[in-house]
Amino acid sequence: MTFAPPTIRALAAYWVAQGGVNLGIVGDTAHQAQGTSYHLGKSQLAVGAYSARTARDKAGLTEAASALDLGRLGGSLLALRTFSLWFAKQCQANAPGTRDVREVIFALDGTHVVGWSREAGVNSAFISNYGDSSHLTHTHISFYRDSEFRAKVGLFQPYFKTAPVPATEAPMPALTTYIPGSVATIKATANIRTAPTLAAATVARVSTGEKAKVIGTVKGAIDPDGGSDQWFMWWELSHYLYTAKSNVTSVAAATTDCAPAVAAAVTAQKAADAQAQTAAVNAATAPLKQKIAAAKSALG
């Protein structure tokens, strides 16, 4: 039976610790039905499965799964895509540790699924339509099976090291509305840009409705679709990002749940009141208690 090896479990745990979603190591029933995936171990693979063809895969073939599926990073598909592109480029550059990476399948821009395969050549270009549309919302990374016992956390660590904001970062425009923490729902097909103008570079194109925790709106170029010069802005990936107001279908105000704090304060106050009441009663009855004690002593 297929199992998740400790080295990939450790990598998945590191991803989760950085705010990512772990979508799985061991294949589900759909994987099992096909019998070809790196998410499956030896006994669940069909004859001729592509994940057991290379010399390295044959040499390391056990019941261990040899792949990891990554979900949203920090609640964001854009952040997932940005990480995935970085990681695929690391593989193309043959960065340390990537020799064990067999393939990476991800969404390049939220619309197109591409893949990198070491079997096509380390420096090979990304392959269009390498995976199905499910990879628009998750990234698949598989490893050669002979790497089962080699540590993998180091593959992701460089990305999450704090890096300085580039000197070329544009200053934040003056806000027209300030709504920190509000959550904007961005419609499918919307473009996310580096500045509040259609002439700015597109960071991503939303494939499904996504949410962004916005800072507010700024005045930018007029959007022909909505006729407005207002753009929503937020901070992500060490940059201010923008989308036209017409791309936002709803905005939910930031909420703070005060109930727990209020309940705790009420409980604390009740305890203090009870303690004060007990002290007052003790103080009021102390003289009477002393007289009773003296009377008992006199009676002998």
Secondary structure as UniProt FT lines:
FT   HELIX           6..17
FT   TURN            18..19
FT   STRAND          20..24
FT   HELIX           29..34
FT   TURN            38..39
FT   HELIX           42..44
FT   TURN            47..48
FT   HELIX           50..52
FT   HELIX           55..59
FT   STRAND          67..73
FT   TURN            74..75
FT   HELIX           77..92
FT   TURN            93..94
FT   TURN            96..97
FT   HELIX           98..100
FT   STRAND          101..107
FT   STRAND          113..117
FT   HELIX           118..120
FT   TURN            122..123
FT   STRAND          127..128
FT   HELIX           133..136
FT   STRAND          139..143
FT   HELIX           145..147
FT   TURN            148..149
FT   HELIX           153..155
FT   HELIX           157..160
FT   TURN            167..168
FT   STRAND          175..186
FT   TURN            188..189
FT   STRAND          191..193
FT   TURN            198..199
FT   STRAND          202..205
FT   STRAND          210..223
FT   TURN            224..227
FT   STRAND          228..236
FT   TURN            237..238
FT   STRAND          239..244
FT   HELIX           245..247
FT   STRAND          248..252
FT   HELIX           259..299
//
